[in-house]
Amino acid sequence: MKHFLDISQLSVTQIEGLLSKAFELKKTRHFPSYPHRVLAHFFYENSTRTRVSFELAALNLDIKVINLEMQHSSEAKGEHLEDSVKNLAAMGIQYFVIRHSQNYIQEQLAERLQDEALHLINAGDGTHAHPSQALLDMMTIIEQKPKLSHLKVAIVGNVKHSRVANSFQLISAKMGLGELVLVAPEIWQPEKVHYGRVSSSLEEGLDGADVVMCLRVQRERLQQSEHLNLDEYRAHYALTKQALALAKPDAMVMHPGPMNRGIEIDSDVADGSQSFILTQVQNGIFARMAILDSLD
Ligand code: CP
């Protein structure tokens, strides 16, 4: 695999290979070593989890890491991302982990740089895709509940603007997840569904669910016409203890982060015994190590 851009570009065998590698790395703690390689982070949007876990993943593989401070880079003087990447590749950097607000920017870059010996990794593009998050989410679910075809997963929240929900739908389709319900108020329902079905009802979505994945209310991505009264949103869609009781008693609670506590999720649920939110974060390091290890 040359680049890691979107779940849709991976075969089932490739996804299974990445998951199996991630589990092996987590279990054995025997990590391959790539001491002469270098990774550069290009983060045009804020990040805590993705950026740090790619950095830890690289360091665990003895890959050096360069963190570009975008406001101090030559892009602030008008240099194109493509030129920045080519210049750093000329200095001997092989891996480029890119997060950007523009949909498909990493795929477009891959097209333009197809003759270059470098690897592009999508760390999130606009509202389109967050494929490494999908991998770590799937890893976290399989670790607890391996019979995917028997599971009902509910994703709750701002599905329309969620790259996490998009990539999770794609990986669910490839891996044969039993049932996926995308629960959202009408205004935040997706125009295109890759897998599963949409519901406006939290009760119906959570009923008998094995996994409840709560999404962040992304205030920064909303158009004027898409704003909801947050009290109203909470009243109908917040993951409270009461709401969680609609799911199976052993239902897993997940959230990609960052969380808006007291808006889309209550603290007693986020920090409760059914929460796997910090396991997701931990698994992110192994999933991202598997991604880096697979690129050649
Ligand atoms: N899940 C996720 O992408 O978190 P960050 O924005 O902190 O990277």
Residues whose N, C-alpha, C, O or C-beta is under 5 A from the ligand:
A	BS01	CP	N46 S47 T48 R49 T50 R51 P256 G257 P258
